[in-house]
């Protein structure tokens, strides 16, 4: 059976430093060379994934930004982009102003990404910005107001704040049929902050996995995850695996519980179970 194995990155395939361990790197490349169909589905953008996975053999496209993008890792080109409709964009910007939230707004034009911000309003946002500039050479641009950016090519918003501040915005977003969002705890935050990531209703890990299934004729998908934004990934899979550090909701949706991300749980399971009968 033609099977795709697809893993989340942060908290799942990556260690506590958001890096791929040498053991995982070596084992993963060996399995891919053996013929395993493997890719990743992450909330990250191309800039950081290109750096983190630079030594991994990835002939298949990868899923970025919770399904907004399907990306050819070899050619460094986007194969599928789900843009936000203008009405959706205006609604999101209104919600951010109503609840005094800000973060990062993403745009893609001609296969180039730009990330906008109005202000860095908390330490976590500053750390997010500084790490991605320093470590991944990501390009950011400050604007006084998100509404000043042309609306045609906006794909995504990422807000990092306390759950108390974000809950009210989520309640408003639930009522929109044209918008999807991912809402989950930041696995690296010592303050217990949460991510609210907002995008088109057509852009989910579920839809992006099915894009790969249809274009590459996969008959079965095996998924690996740890956080709430991996539940749509699991919904698109025949077999689901949660690392032991996963949230309880993710473990409850999993067929298998693996060792933790810091114990190389994903590749240890793959080494034991590939090829799946």
N, C-alpha and C positions, 0 to 999 in steps of 0.2 A: 504494500500500500504506500502511495506517495505521501509522505508525512512531512509537515513543516513543524519545526521546533522554534518557539519564539519566546524571548525572555524580556521582561522589564529590566532596567538597569539599576537605578538607585535603590538600595535596600534589598536587591535581589541578586543580580549578577556582580555588582560592584561591592567593594568592602566599605568599611566605615570611613575611609578617606576619599570615597567616590573614585576609586581606582580599581582596575582589574588586576587581580593577583597573578603572580607568575604561574602558579599552579593552574588556575583557571585558563589563562592565556594559552599555555602549552597544550592542555587537555582539549580545549575547545578547537584549536587549530588542527590538532590530530584527528578529531572526529569529523571536522569539515572536510579535510583532505580524504578521509575514508568514504565520504559521500553523504554525510548528514546535511540536510537542508536546515540551516539555522539563520535566524535574524533576530532583531530586537525591536521592541515597542516601548517608547519612552516619552516622558513629558519634556525632555531636553530638546534643544534645537541643534542644528547641524554643526555649529561652531564648536560646541563642547564635545559632541559625540565624535566628530572627526578626530579630535585630539585623544579622547579617552580610549577609543577603539582603533587607533592608528595601526596597531600591530596585529589586529584580528583579521583573518581572511573572511570577507563578507561579500560574496558574489551576488547575493540576493538583496533587493531593496530593503530599507529599514523604515520603520514607522516613527515619526517625530511628533512632538507637541501633542501627545494624546490622540493622534490620528488625524490631525489637521494636514499633515504632510506625509507623502510617501516619497522616499529619497533614494536615489541611486548612489550608493556609498562609493562606488568605483569611479563613476563619471562626475560625481559632485553636482548632480542635477536633480531637480524636483520632478517627479513623474506625475504627481497628483497634488493639487493645492485646493483646499476648501476655504474660500474667502468669506468673510462676514458680509452679509447684505447691508446696505446703507441704513435701513430702518433698524436693523439689529444693532449696528454700531452706535447709532444715536441713543438707543435705549440703554445700552451698556454704559456709555459715557454719562448719561443722566443718572444712572444708579450710583456710579462712583462719586459724582458730585453730591447727590442726596445724602450719602452716608460718609462723606469726607474720606474717601478711600483713594489711594493712588498706587501705582506700581509700574508695570512695564507693558507697552503696547508694541506689537510686532507687525511688520510689513514685509512683503516680499514682492519685488519687481525685478523681472529679467533674471531670475534665479539668485538674486542677491537679497539678503535679509538686512533690515534695519530695525533696531530696537530703540523705542522712544521712552523717555521718562519725564515727568513734570518736576518731581523732587524726590529725594531719597529720604523718606519720612521716618524711618526707624533703622536701628542698627542692622537688622537682618537684611533689609533692602540694600544698605550700603555694602555689606559683606557680599551679597549676591553680585552686585555691580563690580566691586573691586576684584573678586575672584575671577569673574569671566573676562575682565579686561586683562588682568595680569596673567592668568593661566591659559586662557583660550583665545586671547587677542580679539575678543568680540567687539563689534562696533556699536556704540550707543550714541544717541543724540538727545539733548535736553530741549524740551519745548515748554512754553509757559502754559499751554493748554492742549490736551490731546485733540480737541476739535479743530485745531489749526492744521492738522495733517490731512492731506487729501484722502478721502474715504475709500477709494476704489480697490486698494490692495492690502487692507488690514485683515489679519488672520486670527489674532489671538491677544488676550490680555492675561497677565499673570500678576496676582496681588498676594503679598505675603504679610499677614497681620494676625492679630489675636482672633480666636474663634468668636469671642464676644462681639467684635466689630464686624466680622464677616457673616455671621448667621443671618442678620437682618437683610443683607444684600441677597443672600441665597434664597430667602423666602420670596423676594420679588422676581428673581430669575426663574423660579419654578413655574411661574405663570406664562412664560414665553415658549411657544412651540417652535420658534425659529432658532433657539439658542440652546446649546449644551454647555455643561460646565463640569469640571472635576474639582472636588473639595476634599482635601486630605491633609493630614498632619505632616509637617516637614520632618523627615527622618534625621536631619542633621541639626535641628534647632534645639538648643538647650533651654530656650524660653518656652517651648511648647507651641510655637507659632504654626499656623495653618496656611496652606496654599489654596487660593481660589483662582482657577484657570478657566477662562471663558472663551468659547469658540462657536462656530456654526453647528447647527444641529446635525449636519451631514458629516461632521468631523468627530469621529470617536474611534477608539482602538478597535471596537467591534466592526465598524464599517471598513477600516483600513485593513484589518485581517482578512475580511471577505474580499477586498480588492486583490490582495495577494493570492488568495485561494482561487479566485476566478481567472486571474491572468497567468498563473503558473500551474493551474490544474492540480492543486493539492486536494487529496481526498480526506486527509485528517490533519488536525492542528493540535499540537501539545503546547500549552502555555504555562509560563512561570511568572509569579508575581508576589507582591508583599503588601501593597497599599490599596486604598479604596479606588484609585483610578485604574487599577488592574481588574476590577470586576467586569467592565465591558469587554476587556480582553478575554476573560474566562468565558463569557457568554458566547464567544465566537469559536470556542475550542471544544474538541471532543474529549480531551484529557487535560486536567488542570492540576497544577502543582504549586503549593505555597511553601516558601521558606519558613523555618520555625520562628523567625523574628517577625513574621507577618502579623497584621492586625487580625483580630479574632474573626471579623466578618469575612476576611479573605480566606482564612483557614477553613471556615465553615463551608465555603463554596468550592474547596479543593478536593480532588480525588486522592492526592498524596501530599503528605507533609514531609519536607526535606530538612536537611541540616540548614543552619542559618547562612546568611550571606557571608559572614566572616569565616565560615567553615567551608566555603566553596561548595555549598549545597547543590547548586544547579548542575555543575559539571560532574560532581560525584554521582548524582542520580543518572545523568546522561551516560556516563561510563558504564554504569551497571545495566542500563535499560535500553541502550541503543544497539541495534534497531528494535523499535517497539513491535511486538508481534501483532 
